C-alpha cells in the first residue's frame, strides 16, 4: 500500500509529536505565541507554542501539557490499584517506548479495610506518585536523547535535548496537574484555569516582548544551528530552577521542588518506582548508576544527571545546573 503525500505528512506529524505526549514541542528560539491563544487544555482550542515569563524564563506548552497528562494518568491508575489492592501499574508516554512501572506492597489485611479508608489512603498516596511519574518520565526522555537515542530516525532530538526550557516546563506541568487533581472538578477545565493563574504569577509577557527578549541572547544561548544553553538542573539539589534571560527583570526566579515519595511510609504501603525502555542507551545509564536492575529514578537519576552535566560542560555547552 502506498501513502499519499497527505498521508505521509500526517505520519511524519505523528512521529514528531511523540516526545511531548502527542504534541509538537519547539526549540526556545522560535514559535512564539500569544498567552491569550492557549485555549482549553485538551480541547479543540488548545494552543501550543513558546512563551516567555520574567520569573520562569521560556515555557514550551507541549512540555507543560504532556507531563500534565502523564501525571493525571499516573494518578488515576495509582488510585485504582490501591483501592483494589492490585500489585502494580504501568504508564507509557504516547508513541514512546518508555515504560514507567509502580509496584505496591500492602500492609496485612489491606483488602479487609473499609472502602472509605482505602479510598482516603489511595488518594493521598496517588497524589505523591503522580508528579513523580509525570516529571521523571519526561526527564528520562531528555536523558535518553542526550545519550544518543533516536525515538524516530527523522526526529532531530539531539539538538533540542535539555534545551533550556524543557525541564522547567515539564515540572511546571506535573505540579499544575497535581494541583488540578487536588482541586477537583473537570480536570481539563481546572488545569486550564490554574495554568492561566500560574503564567500570571510567573509574569508572562506578550509575544512581541518574548521575541525581543529571546533575540537578546542570540549568539550566546543559540544560533540557527545550535542551542548552546542547556538546563540540566535536576537531582543535584531539591528543585528545578529556570534559565532567565538577563537584563529584563529584578524579580526572583520561581523554582519548583522535585517531587518525591516522602511521607508515603505513614500509610504502611511500600512503593517501588522504576523506568525502562528498549533503547540501548538504557544500558549505559544503568552502568552510570551502578545498577543491574531497572532504573529507579529517585535514586539513580542523581549520578546520571551529574554525568550529563559533566558531558555538557566538556562539549562546550553553557550548562545551567
TITOR-469677 format. One record per atom (N, C-alpha, C): x, y, z. Coordinates in steps of 0.001 Angstrom, whole numbers, plus 500000, padded with zeros to 6 digits. Layout:
# TITOR-469677
XYZ...
***
This chain:
# TITOR-469677
500849498805500000500000500000500000500881501240500000500575502205499132501319503448499071500533504560499758501266505375500507500635506516501159500640507717500222499569508486500275499539509755499566500473510735500262500748511852499597501576512881500219500956513379501518499631513497501511498941513935502740499104512901503835499004511613503452499162510549504440500554510531505024501562510741504165502938510796504649503130511964505607502534513103505257502641514280506125502028514019507488500881513340507488500230513025508764501094512086509585501675511065508918502515510114509619503728510795510226504364511669509430505522512393509946505123513275511124503963513910511031503486514743512129503293513948513394502738512728513262502536511874514429503858511490515051504871511235514221506190510883514728506801512045515498506751513236514910507352514399515556506666514710516875505388514423516954504645514718518174505007513800519323505746512733519058505907511666520038506535512115521338507441513084521318508199513417522510507447514220523535506287514725523265505606515639524180504155515231524380503938513938524580502591513489524864501637513703523722502116513536522475501246513712521327501131515145520865502025516030521334502000517439520947503360517835520394503397518840519565504642519252518934505411520207519832506574519760520300507443520630521073508206521569520154508800522612520735509526523606519954510840523920520646511823524339519871513030524866520491512739526298520932513423526768521979513019528031522612513445529289521870513899529159520636514307530326519863513287530710518806512099530069518838511113530336517767509730529887518216508752530015517302507382529530517512506697530179518702506898531481518874506262532174519993504781532427519696503979532372520749502544532581520624502088533576521677500890534084521485500292534986522469499788534183523665500007534658524881499461533972526055497942533839526009497281534702525242495815534648525146495335533564524189496263532870523519495866531897522492495922530454522974496060530231524275496320528876524770495066528017524850493896528604524882492660527832524841492487526911526032491669525872525843491351524906526899492194523657526747492769523195527836493617522006527814492865520808527237493458520194526208492919519021525521491612519305524776491277520559524649490081520929523889490435521294522461489413521564521657489646521940520265490410523248520143490340524074521186491013525372521136492407525332521758492868524132522169494156524049522861495276524639522015496023525573522608497114526230521903498470525690522302499405525715521348500769525272521569501727526402521250502994526174521517504000527162521172504809527599522376505637528602522170506587529061523166506137530392523772506354530519525078506079531749525822507357532179526528507358533423526999508434533843527893507827534478529130508364534107530297507917534667531564509126535260532283508926536379532935510040537069533577510607536286534755509768535477535434510239534757536622510390533252536380510061532784535174510209531361534864510900531108533543511359532162532893512039532001531621511099531513530525511647530805529554510860530287528438510008529102528888508812529017528341507873527936528628507411527338527310507649526036527144507159525308525965505867524607526364504765525019525768503470524498526192503332522992525959503999522447524945503946520991524757504602520275525923505662520869526464506367520270527598505672520552528922504698521411528916503816521570530087502671520566530007502038520493528866500824519683528726501111518176528737502186517746528083502494516321528038502699515719529420503623516252530239503788515744531600502544515906532469501744516933532197500490517085532952499576515896532701499456515483531451498598514344531136499160513043531705500504512893531678501127511714532288500877511681533794500903512844534410500646512939535847499222512517536169498277513002535391496873512630535624496663511131535399497252510588534364497105509163534099497728508330535224498892508754535703499534508033536803498675508092538060498068509250538325497193509357539489496014508397539380495340508411538249494158507563538077494496506090538251495616505658537690495989504246537778496473503870539176497212504776539808497664504507541171496468504401542121495538505321541997494356505311542865493576504004542714493323503600541474492558502372541231493297501151541769494605501119541589495415499999542090495286499868543600495464500972544294495499500926545754494133500573546330493093501166545809491743500860546301491442499379546159491873498802545048491559497397544765492660496429545168493725496937545770494789496074546255495614495417545166495655496018543974496458495435542899497934495762543114498788494927542540500213494976542864501002495983542036500542496368540859501348497262540036500521497885538930501074498941538342500518499523537121501669500091536303501421500330535030502414500951534159501797502139533427502651503080533063502275504245532263503351504435531207502942504593529964503892504813528868503470506052528092504387507000527857504045508178527063503610507784525654502731508586525079502235508306523737503369508219522729503363507153521912504292506961520802505733506750521252505959506488522537507320506267523011507468504848523537508707504341523498508985503003524014509586503101525407508907503853526245509303504053527641508196503508528529508575502777529577507584502229530498507922502639531925507002503363532543507061503654533973506281502571534697506887501955535694506209500899536452506225501237537939505070501149538563504941501387540001504397500126540642505113499611541646504732498390542345504406498699543803503439497963544345502975498200545715503139496960546577503463497187547833503380496162548870502475496725549960501425495983550313500397496485551224500562495913552625500046496615553616500049496056554973499088494867555066499249494089556101498419492894556285496935493259556287496141492424555651494679492544555600494228493879554988494981494355554012494600495597553343493221495487552714492943494372552074491660494198551385490482494195552342490757493918553616489674493866554596489338495230555191490158496224554917489897497561555453488660498152554776487919498999555478486719499619554881487058500367553593486142500361552646486367501014551364486725502482551540486030503186552435486290504617552625487723504858553094488234503969553935489611504116554412490601503865553279490340502838552464491222502551551332491211503700550326490043504278550118489946505401549175490727506612549682490637506875550972491346508017551550492857507846551417493344506653551745494773506382551632495196506406550166494369505825549295494694505772547873494866507176547298494003508080547680494112509451547168495410510103547635495742509941548903496950510561549446498208509998548784498267508690548645499449508053548063499542508347546566498412508293545874498413508559544430498836509992544131498497510941544993498898512333544802500410512510544947501067511625545698502517511652545800503164511007544576502570509911544116503132509157542996503006509924541680501873510589541483501547511177540176502619512139539648503034513175540403504040514084539844505411513440539709505707512437540543506974511711540417507055511045539048505988510355538664505960509691537365505897510711536228505026511719536367504857512702535300506137513433534964506890513828535995508131514570535744509258513658535278509462512538535974510615511694535670510502510988534326509290510710533894509112510132532570509623511092531496509313512372531647509780513382530694511285513610530814511807513587532033513243513747532239514012512600531591513493511387531710514128510206531114514239510361529604513216510936528983513262511197527535514446512100527199514640513161527990515754514066527740517091513354527911517198512537528958518442511816529217518767510866528066517768510109527623517990509160526531518453509854525262517783510961524902518166511655523670519542512308523812519869512768525006521206513314525246522270512250525008521971511033525392522906509925525221522902509364523803522015509857522956522034509464521561520852508679521059519882508382521914518712507626521473517917508439520462517415507758519448516559508387518444515222507671518473514198508361518931512884507742519013512352507431517619512664508307516665512397508060515255513566508643514469513925507995513381515147508367512674515147509805512199513964510345511891513930511701511343513784512763512420513652512355513681513399513342514731514707513993515184514878515298514992516133515971515312516242516275516798516364515235517636516255515428519078517557515837519752518705515457519167519951515739519855520152517238520047519793518035519043519922519486519180519089520015520338517874519504520474516959520074521467517030519390522819517797518311522952517877517627524241518385518574525324517656518631526428517962519530527548517997520993527110517209521362526075517132522787525753516651523528526995516989524782527098516964525442528406515590525592529040514516525337528301513173525451528897512520524108529205513132522994528764512441521706528838512112521261530261513137521155531101512910520605532441511956521478533250512109522786533111511244523686533874509796523575533405509588523499532101508227523329531565507637521998532010508462520940531986507999519612532393507511519599533837508321520162534722507960520088536137506797521027536448506712522121535725505557523009535864504273522250535533504275521495534437503099520725534057502729519665535077503740518979535625503471517931536608502834518501537869503362519626538347502809520204539575501437520843539353501237521483538208499918522064537930498858520972537820499221519845537208498276518725537113497937518184538492498933518074539350498698517597540711497754518524541455497948519818541283497072520792541938495662520725541359495555520487540059494234520361539436493494519137539974494220518043540199493605516835540772493117517124542187493942517796542976493555518144544344492324519052544359492280519998543450491187520972543408489870520313543044489928519341542141488719518616541748487980519290540612486822518736540277486056519208539132486615518625537851486168519140536730486669518671535446488159518981535338488968517946535115490419518125535149490888519141534118490430519028532887490922519899531825490568521362532071489346521591532545488920522959532831489704523532534014489885522714535049490628523170536223492079523433535876492680522525535091494073522711534686494220524000533879493292524276532991493340525488532179493334526733533059492455526733534061492369527890534957493652528051535769494180526947536292495400527016537090496601527418536238496622526980534993497702527361534089497704528872533867496545529437533625496455530886533434496950531624534676496550531129535840496977531765537093498496531665537279499039530498536950500475530310537139501290531159536170500832531271534947501542532121533995501516533580534441500425534001535047500362535360535586501361535517536731501452534490537590502405534535538706503852534565538200504108533859537121505440533841536521505728535102535707504726535959535537504832537227534808505111536991533323504144536319532683504250536079531252504188537400530499504924537480529387504980538719528607504298538502527259503906539576526568503303539431525234504278538798524241503726538329523144504526537625522136505678538471521616505421539722521268506482540561520702507599540803521705507238540907522983508249541083524028509071539800524198508401538640524120509111537364524216510144537226523104509763537635521896510695537557520768511873538516520960511583539708521467512644540694521719513629540170522761513103539632523858513958539112524925514830537964524408514241537103523625514986535952523103516092536395522154515806537373521315516813537863520377518039538428521095517844538878522342518967539469523084520053538451523429519742537154523357520753536135523660521138535321522426520741535796521258521187535134520028522722535255519941523355534160519613524806534120519568525438533727520881524681533877521987525170533459523311524499532159523746523183532126523654522434530934524044522136530039522845522064530630521666521697529834520492522177530496519217522331529670518203522487530122516830521428529405516013521414529649514728520425528979513886520583527459513937521805526988514121522070525547514053522261524892515405522405525664516476522823525061517744522194525783518927521820524994519930521386525535521220522532525335522208523195526412522587524348526292523479523953526282524956522793526851525273522328526904526659521550525636526969521936524934528033521270523710528445520873523813529912519626523440530206519191523378531604519235521924532051520174521618532942520323520274533497520159520297535010519382521257535489519181521422536937518165520412537436518638519213537714517744518179538244518564517164539036518110516886540240518680515852541115520052516185541687520531517401541516521733517809542231521372518624543471520137519113543518519572519738544707518081519402544720517308520124545503515925519712545742514911520365544820515369521156543832514388521829542982514900521959541556514032522478540699514369522798539314514195524297539138515242524963538694515190526415538526515215526773537044514674527937536693514588528331535276515837529048534790515981529109533485517011529932532860516375531283532517516828532328533167516265533660532982517196534490532099516660535062531034517451535952530182517790537205530993519066537543531110519452538684531951519044540031531353518784540977532261518578542352531835517146542812531698516164541960532061514780542349531839513920542360533112514467541904534234513715541932535491514675541810536660514251542353537793514988542180539041514262541214539982513121540697539536512339539779540364513059538443540500512876537798541651513492536500541901512845535425541031513634534505540478513052533391539732512191532521540645511207531878540075510366530934540807510846529526540474511155528756541501511605527378541315510494526417541703510596525177541200509643524116541554510396522985542251509862522481543360510542521380544054510459520081543264511508519275543352511444517944542775510420517111543546509524516414542862508554515576543563509239514342544150508814513935545328509374512764545995508243511896546537508613510736547043507644509835547671507707509917549199508381510911549710508492511057551157507114511240551788506866510518552873505603510604553594504679509433553335504935508676552269504078507533551959504182506455553032505347506368553674505565505300554654504551505330555794503970506471556069502998506560557170501745505726556914501511505388555655500322504616555316500586503111555268501833502720555526502147501298555559502237500654554186502241501451553131502334500924551766503736501203551239504395500161550764505718500316550168505579500481548659506235501512548121506133501827546694507508501733546050507586501027544937508813500960544140508518501487542743509238502512542343509037503130541025510270502900540167510070502283539006511161502032538072510782502539536683511798502713535845511581503154534477512492502359533556511991502050532371512744501197531458512408501576530024513246501138529111512986501357527694513716500300526882513426500254525583514061499307524677515364499857524090515735501083524410516886501706523795518191501175524394519192500990523558520486500506524022521113501472525027520788502762524892521341503759525811520938503496527256519846502757527464519431502437528818520492501634529550521242500796528820522306500008529444523435500910529934523747501951529172524764502901529617524308503624530877523031503969530933522511504659532112522597503764533348522319502487533194522433501549534308523883501430534782524808501463533821526229501405534184526619502643534981526169503818534545526478505050535260525903505025536671524696504494536791524024504443538098524553503312538977525289502380538388525829501268539158524789500252539558523854499983538662522801499021538968522658498028537835522265496811538171521984495797537153520484495617536943519698496174537842518245496073537735517665497269537017516335497356536960515688498518536332516077499811537040516157500891536283516489502183536874515390502642537824515790503148538971514880503764539928515179505267539928514364506062539248514682507483539068515020508226540358514294507971541425514505508746542647515869508473543278516504507403542885517848507075543374518897507187542275518593506679541104519596506530540052519780507761539180518796508657539149518934509828538280519955510839538817520282510771540092521275511709540631522643511515539981523222510310539997524514510153539309524408510304537799523286509930537233523109510068535783523106511536535383522387512366536127522355513794535797523710514446536039524423514003537038525778514522537258526645514204536046526522512998535521527265512590534334526889513444533124525592513702532940525138514527531818525690515939531927525702516499533128526240517837533334527716517899532962528465516904533409529900516874533111530140516764531606529342515934530934529462515812529488529123517123528796528068517798529269527667519061528658528761520104528739529384520215529895530475521178530077531656520814529186531966519510529131533087519056528298532837519322526816531580519299526402531238519550524997531149521040524668531327521885525663531334523318525417529986523995525550528989523304526117527689523937526316527701524818527569526810525771527611526578526597528797525539525874529633525983525162530646525114524255531410524593524933532656523287525072532747522608525563533948522347524356534839522834524402536083522713523231536950522470523635538397
***
